[in-house]
Amino acid sequence: RVIFAVFKMNTWNSAMMHFHVVHAHKPHFMALHCQEFGGKNYEASMSHVDKFVKELLSSDAMKDYNRARVYLDENYKSQEHFTALGSFYFLHESLKNIYQFDFKAKKYKKVTGKEIYSDTLESTPMLEKEKFPQDYFPECKWSRKGFIRTRWCITDCAFDLVNIHLFHDASNLIAWETSPSVYSGIRHKALGYVLDRIIDQRFEKVSYFVFGDFNFRLDAKAVVETLCAKATMQTIRAADTNEVVKLIFRESDNDRKVMLQLEKKLFDYFNQDVFRDNNGTALLEFDRELSVFKDRLYELDISFPPSYPYSEDSNQGRQYMNTRCPAWCDRILMSHSAKELILKSENDEKIVIYDHIGPNVCMGDHKPVFLSFRIAAGAGKPIANVHKCCVVQ
């Protein structure tokens, strides 16, 4: 059994829920992809990261995982390279013949022991790491967005695992102006760059899984027009610049009750239940950003509520903040060939699970998302033979 999970692991509750998932699913291979590792105030909190990681590796809950690889981008003083990404890989003691690809030597090497890499990951040959160019998102003077790629071979099955963090929406008002939004276009450019990078001619092609914070948002214009179809809009402008600073949508009758207030960092809709009822699936029709990549990426059906932006109040585990329209930012995507590696459910047994973690627990503004599955018997063997996975160092 394999588990992939997306974490904004910046709270103690995140770590506790990680242990809960391990206990519930008992995976043999586990990959955790974290973004903004160390939290948003990383300059103050990064000093605690190393202690946390060592405690995690030595914890009783992880005692049966005798091999691990941890890659932490902690070098926040390097504006050119810092991504704040963290990739964790744990291998159960019962799992044999596990190899990781050395991108410099272009060879697979057997994984033994537990190793932690941090600071300058650029010199580590067991991964590829890149921060997106600054001109991808000029609104942010110091973006930390980028990706880390590793390659693995498990029981002759070779695949890439890519930890990714794409660009956010800087302003609700700008996101609302066009359909699709300008931010959607920026994310498409960055994701396309990553996909092109991992299938270029430098290395043999293998199946791949891409998971992290894609920052995918609902089509803001379509959502607002649907939620406020019978409302009238009031526009408020700044007195000095005449710039739009707020939109207020009021019901046409019912005493002109305010339905939605929209500002740069405010999305205050009067009825949050629409985002939670039936896991918010009524809004999935507005989740359109992945459709551009339908020929390159596959995703299992979403059956959990939007993963962002949750309240950071420890007593409000289910409550969304009114800063952004809730959206499925955190995702686990895969190439179409990777889909064939997943063992399909048999006899109504649910052996493939794509869900969120801790629905009632506060873990910061993102809910972790995970995918649990079994690798199909014999999957990837033709690919592995091409890659000579059995001829390793």
C-alpha positions as CSV (number, residue, x, y, z in Angstrom):
1,R,0.0,0.0,0.0
2,V,1.2,3.5,-0.9
3,I,0.1,6.8,0.6
4,F,0.8,10.2,-0.9
5,A,-0.2,13.3,1.2
6,V,-0.2,17.0,0.8
7,F,0.5,18.9,4.0
8,K,1.0,22.5,5.1
9,M,2.7,21.0,8.1
10,N,3.0,24.1,10.2
11,T,1.0,23.1,13.2
12,W,1.4,20.3,15.8
13,N,-2.1,19.1,14.8
14,S,-0.8,18.4,11.3
15,A,1.8,16.0,12.8
16,M,-0.8,14.3,15.0
17,M,-3.1,13.8,12.0
18,H,-0.2,12.4,10.0
19,F,0.3,9.7,12.7
20,H,-3.5,9.0,12.6
21,V,-3.3,8.4,8.8
22,V,-0.3,6.1,9.3
23,H,-2.1,4.1,11.9
24,A,-5.3,3.8,9.9
25,H,-3.8,2.8,6.5
26,K,-0.5,1.2,7.4
27,P,1.3,2.1,4.2
28,H,4.5,0.5,3.0
29,F,5.6,3.5,1.1
30,M,4.6,7.0,2.3
31,A,5.3,10.3,0.6
32,L,4.5,13.6,2.3
33,H,4.8,16.8,0.3
34,C,4.8,20.0,2.4
35,Q,4.7,23.6,1.3
36,E,5.6,26.6,3.4
37,F,7.4,24.2,5.6
38,G,8.2,25.9,8.9
39,G,5.1,28.1,8.6
40,K,4.6,31.5,7.1
41,N,6.9,33.0,9.7
42,Y,9.8,30.8,8.6
43,E,12.5,33.1,9.7
44,A,11.4,32.8,13.3
45,S,10.3,29.2,13.2
46,M,12.8,27.4,10.9
47,S,15.1,26.8,13.9
48,H,12.5,24.4,15.2
49,V,12.2,22.4,12.0
50,D,15.2,20.2,12.5
51,K,14.2,19.2,16.0
52,F,10.6,18.4,14.7
53,V,11.9,16.3,11.9
54,K,14.3,14.2,14.1
55,E,11.4,13.6,16.6
56,L,9.2,12.5,13.7
57,L,11.7,10.0,12.4
58,S,12.4,8.6,15.9
59,S,8.7,8.6,17.0
60,D,7.1,5.4,18.1
61,A,4.4,5.7,15.5
62,M,7.2,5.5,12.8
63,K,9.3,2.8,14.3
64,D,8.5,0.3,11.6
65,Y,9.8,2.6,8.9
66,N,13.5,1.8,8.9
67,R,14.4,3.9,5.8
68,A,13.6,7.5,5.1
69,R,14.6,10.4,2.9
70,V,13.8,13.9,4.0
71,Y,14.5,17.0,1.8
72,L,13.9,20.4,3.4
73,D,14.5,23.7,1.6
74,E,15.5,25.7,4.7
75,N,17.8,28.2,3.1
76,Y,15.5,31.2,3.4
77,K,18.4,33.6,3.0
78,S,18.8,32.6,-0.6
79,Q,16.2,34.7,-2.4
80,E,17.2,33.1,-5.7
81,H,16.6,29.5,-4.6
82,F,14.3,29.3,-1.5
83,T,11.0,27.5,-2.1
84,A,10.1,26.4,1.5
85,L,9.2,23.0,0.2
86,G,9.7,19.8,2.2
87,S,9.5,16.3,0.8
88,F,9.4,13.3,3.2
89,Y,9.6,9.6,2.1
90,F,9.2,6.7,4.5
91,L,9.8,3.0,3.7
92,H,8.3,0.2,5.8
93,E,10.7,-2.5,7.0
94,S,8.8,-5.2,5.1
95,L,9.4,-3.4,1.8
96,K,12.3,-4.9,-0.2
97,N,14.3,-3.7,-3.2
98,I,13.6,0.1,-3.1
99,Y,15.7,2.3,-5.2
100,Q,16.0,6.0,-5.8
101,F,17.3,7.7,-8.9
102,D,20.5,9.7,-8.9
103,F,19.9,12.4,-11.5
104,K,23.6,13.2,-11.8
105,A,24.9,9.7,-12.2
106,K,21.7,8.6,-14.1
107,K,21.6,5.4,-12.0
108,Y,19.2,4.0,-9.4
109,K,20.7,3.5,-6.0
110,K,19.4,1.2,-3.2
111,V,17.8,3.1,-0.4
112,T,19.2,2.3,3.1
113,G,19.0,4.0,6.4
114,K,17.5,7.4,7.2
115,E,18.9,10.6,5.7
116,I,18.0,14.3,6.0
117,Y,19.0,16.9,3.5
118,S,18.5,20.6,4.0
119,D,19.8,24.1,3.3
120,T,21.3,23.9,-0.2
121,L,19.4,21.2,-2.0
122,E,20.8,22.3,-5.3
123,S,23.8,20.1,-4.8
124,T,21.8,17.0,-3.9
125,P,21.9,14.6,-7.0
126,M,18.9,12.6,-5.7
127,L,16.5,15.4,-6.7
128,E,15.8,18.2,-9.0
129,K,14.6,21.5,-7.5
130,E,13.7,24.7,-9.1
131,K,12.1,28.0,-8.1
132,F,9.9,29.7,-10.7
133,P,11.4,32.8,-12.3
134,Q,10.4,36.1,-10.7
135,D,8.7,37.3,-13.9
136,Y,6.2,34.5,-13.7
137,F,4.4,36.4,-10.9
138,P,5.7,40.0,-10.8
139,E,3.1,41.1,-8.3
140,C,5.0,39.2,-5.6
141,K,8.4,40.7,-4.9
142,W,9.7,37.5,-3.3
143,S,7.8,34.4,-4.3
144,R,8.7,31.0,-2.8
145,K,6.9,29.0,-5.5
146,G,8.6,26.1,-7.2
147,F,8.9,22.3,-7.3
148,I,11.1,19.4,-6.1
149,R,11.2,16.2,-8.1
150,T,12.4,12.7,-7.0
151,R,12.3,9.4,-8.9
152,W,11.7,6.0,-7.3
153,C,11.6,2.3,-8.2
154,I,9.5,0.0,-6.1
155,T,9.2,-3.7,-7.0
156,D,10.3,-2.9,-10.6
157,C,7.8,0.0,-10.8
158,A,9.4,3.3,-11.7
159,F,7.8,6.7,-11.1
160,D,8.5,10.4,-10.4
161,L,7.1,12.2,-7.4
162,V,6.9,16.0,-7.8
163,N,6.2,18.4,-4.9
164,I,4.7,21.6,-6.3
165,H,3.6,25.0,-5.1
166,L,1.9,27.3,-7.6
167,F,1.0,31.0,-7.5
168,H,-1.9,32.3,-5.5
169,D,-4.6,34.9,-6.3
170,A,-3.2,38.2,-5.1
171,S,-6.6,40.1,-5.4
172,N,-10.2,38.9,-5.4
173,L,-11.1,41.9,-7.4
174,I,-8.7,41.1,-10.2
175,A,-9.6,37.5,-10.1
176,W,-13.2,38.5,-10.6
177,E,-12.6,40.6,-13.7
178,T,-12.2,37.9,-16.3
179,S,-13.1,34.3,-16.9
180,P,-10.7,32.5,-16.6
181,S,-8.7,34.9,-14.3
182,V,-5.3,36.3,-15.1
183,Y,-4.0,34.2,-12.1
184,S,-5.3,31.0,-13.6
185,G,-3.2,31.8,-16.7
186,I,-0.1,32.3,-14.5
187,R,-0.6,28.9,-12.9
188,H,-1.2,27.2,-16.2
189,K,2.2,28.6,-17.5
190,A,4.0,27.4,-14.4
191,L,2.4,23.9,-14.3
192,G,3.0,23.5,-18.0
193,Y,6.7,24.4,-17.4
194,V,6.9,21.6,-14.7
195,L,5.3,19.0,-16.9
196,D,7.5,19.8,-19.8
197,R,10.5,19.7,-17.5
198,I,9.8,16.2,-16.1
199,I,9.3,14.6,-19.5
200,D,12.2,16.3,-21.4
201,Q,14.9,14.4,-23.1
202,R,17.5,14.4,-20.3
203,F,16.1,11.2,-18.7
204,E,14.0,8.2,-19.7
205,K,10.3,8.9,-19.3
206,V,8.4,7.3,-16.4
207,S,5.0,7.7,-14.9
208,Y,4.6,10.6,-12.5
209,F,2.5,11.9,-9.7
210,V,2.4,15.7,-9.0
211,F,1.0,16.7,-5.7
212,G,1.1,19.8,-3.5
213,D,-0.6,23.2,-3.3
214,F,-1.6,24.1,-6.9
215,N,-3.6,27.1,-5.7
216,F,-6.3,26.1,-8.2
217,R,-9.2,28.4,-7.6
218,L,-12.8,28.4,-8.7
219,D,-13.7,30.6,-11.7
220,A,-14.4,33.6,-9.5
221,K,-16.5,35.5,-12.1
222,A,-18.7,32.5,-12.8
223,V,-19.1,31.7,-9.0
224,V,-20.1,35.2,-8.1
225,E,-22.5,35.5,-11.0
226,T,-24.1,32.2,-9.9
227,L,-24.2,32.9,-6.2
228,C,-25.5,36.5,-6.7
229,A,-27.7,35.9,-9.8
230,K,-30.6,37.8,-8.3
231,A,-28.5,40.5,-6.6
232,T,-27.6,44.1,-7.5
233,M,-24.0,45.2,-7.4
234,Q,-22.7,48.4,-5.8
235,T,-19.2,49.5,-6.7
236,I,-17.1,51.5,-4.2
237,R,-14.1,53.4,-5.5
238,A,-11.2,55.1,-3.8
239,A,-11.7,58.8,-3.6
240,D,-8.1,59.7,-4.7
241,T,-7.5,57.1,-7.5
242,N,-11.0,56.1,-8.5
243,E,-9.8,52.5,-8.3
244,V,-12.4,49.9,-7.4
245,V,-11.8,48.8,-3.8
246,K,-15.0,47.0,-2.9
247,L,-18.0,45.4,-4.5
248,I,-21.2,44.8,-2.5
249,F,-23.9,42.5,-3.8
250,R,-27.4,43.0,-2.3
251,E,-30.6,41.0,-2.8
252,S,-33.0,42.8,-5.0
253,D,-35.7,42.4,-2.4
254,N,-35.7,41.1,1.2
255,D,-34.7,44.6,2.5
256,R,-31.7,44.5,0.2
257,K,-29.8,42.1,2.4
258,V,-26.0,42.0,1.7
259,M,-25.2,38.6,0.1
260,L,-21.5,39.1,-0.8
261,Q,-18.8,41.7,-0.1
262,L,-15.7,41.5,-2.3
263,E,-12.4,43.3,-1.7
264,K,-8.8,42.5,-2.5
265,K,-8.5,40.1,0.4
266,L,-12.2,39.8,1.4
267,F,-14.7,37.2,0.1
268,D,-17.5,37.5,2.6
269,Y,-20.5,35.4,1.5
270,F,-23.5,35.3,3.8
271,N,-24.0,31.5,3.7
272,Q,-21.0,29.4,4.1
273,D,-23.0,26.2,4.0
274,V,-22.9,26.2,0.2
275,F,-19.2,25.4,0.5
276,R,-19.7,22.6,3.0
277,D,-23.0,20.9,2.1
278,N,-22.5,17.7,0.3
279,N,-18.7,18.5,0.4
280,G,-19.3,21.5,-1.7
281,T,-19.7,19.4,-4.8
282,A,-22.2,21.8,-6.3
283,L,-19.3,24.1,-6.9
284,L,-17.1,21.6,-8.7
285,E,-18.4,22.8,-12.0
286,F,-16.5,26.0,-11.4
287,D,-13.2,24.1,-10.7
288,R,-11.9,24.4,-14.2
289,E,-8.2,25.0,-14.1
290,L,-7.2,21.3,-14.5
291,S,-9.3,21.0,-17.7
292,V,-6.5,22.6,-19.7
293,F,-4.3,19.7,-18.8
294,K,-6.8,16.9,-19.3
295,D,-4.6,15.2,-21.9
296,R,-1.6,15.2,-19.6
297,L,-3.0,14.9,-16.1
298,Y,-5.6,12.7,-14.4
299,E,-7.3,13.1,-11.0
300,L,-9.6,10.8,-9.1
301,D,-13.0,12.1,-8.3
302,I,-13.1,14.7,-5.6
303,S,-15.4,13.9,-2.7
304,F,-14.2,16.2,0.0
305,P,-14.9,19.9,0.6
306,P,-12.6,22.7,-0.6
307,S,-9.3,22.5,1.2
308,Y,-8.7,26.2,1.6
309,P,-9.0,28.8,3.3
310,Y,-9.9,27.4,6.7
311,S,-10.0,29.4,9.9
312,E,-6.8,29.4,11.9
313,D,-8.8,29.6,15.1
314,S,-8.2,26.3,17.0
315,N,-11.9,26.2,17.9
316,Q,-13.1,26.6,14.3
317,G,-11.9,23.5,12.6
318,R,-14.7,23.5,10.0
319,Q,-15.0,27.2,9.5
320,Y,-13.7,29.0,6.4
321,M,-12.1,32.4,6.6
322,N,-13.8,35.1,4.6
323,T,-10.6,36.1,2.8
324,R,-11.0,34.0,-0.3
325,C,-13.6,32.0,-2.0
326,P,-13.1,28.4,-0.8
327,A,-11.4,26.2,-3.4
328,W,-9.7,22.9,-3.9
329,C,-6.1,24.2,-3.8
330,D,-4.4,21.0,-2.6
331,R,-4.5,18.2,-5.1
332,I,-2.9,14.9,-6.1
333,L,-2.6,14.5,-9.8
334,M,-0.9,11.9,-12.0
335,S,0.0,11.1,-15.6
336,H,-2.3,8.8,-17.4
337,S,0.3,6.1,-17.3
338,A,0.5,6.5,-13.5
339,K,-3.2,5.8,-13.3
340,E,-2.5,2.3,-14.6
341,L,-0.2,1.6,-11.6
342,I,-3.2,1.9,-9.2
343,L,-4.9,-1.4,-8.3
344,K,-8.6,-1.0,-8.9
345,S,-11.1,-1.8,-6.2
346,E,-12.3,-5.4,-6.1
347,N,-15.5,-6.9,-4.6
348,D,-16.7,-3.5,-3.5
349,E,-13.6,-3.1,-1.3
350,K,-12.6,0.5,-1.2
351,I,-8.8,0.2,-1.7
352,V,-8.3,3.5,-3.4
353,I,-9.0,6.5,-1.2
354,Y,-8.7,10.2,-2.2
355,D,-9.8,12.4,0.7
356,H,-8.9,15.2,3.1
357,I,-7.6,14.8,6.7
358,G,-9.0,16.1,9.9
359,P,-12.3,17.6,8.8
360,N,-13.0,19.0,12.3
361,V,-9.5,19.8,13.4
362,C,-7.8,23.1,12.9
363,M,-4.5,22.6,11.0
364,G,-3.9,26.1,9.6
365,D,-5.6,27.5,6.6
366,H,-5.2,24.4,4.4
367,K,-6.6,20.9,5.1
368,P,-4.2,18.1,4.2
369,V,-5.2,15.9,1.3
370,F,-4.1,12.3,0.8
371,L,-4.3,9.4,-1.7
372,S,-4.0,5.8,-0.5
373,F,-3.8,2.9,-3.0
374,R,-2.1,-0.4,-3.8
375,I,0.3,-0.8,-6.7
376,A,-1.2,-3.2,-9.2
377,A,0.7,-6.5,-9.5
378,G,3.2,-6.3,-12.4
379,A,2.5,-2.6,-12.9
380,G,5.4,-0.8,-14.4
381,K,7.5,-3.8,-15.2
382,P,7.7,-3.1,-18.9
383,I,8.9,0.4,-18.0
384,A,11.3,-0.9,-15.4
385,N,12.9,-3.2,-17.9
386,V,13.6,-0.3,-20.2
387,H,15.1,1.6,-17.3
388,K,17.1,-1.4,-16.1
389,C,15.9,-0.9,-12.6
390,C,17.4,-4.2,-11.6
391,V,20.9,-3.0,-12.6
392,V,21.5,-0.6,-9.9
393,Q,24.2,0.5,-7.5
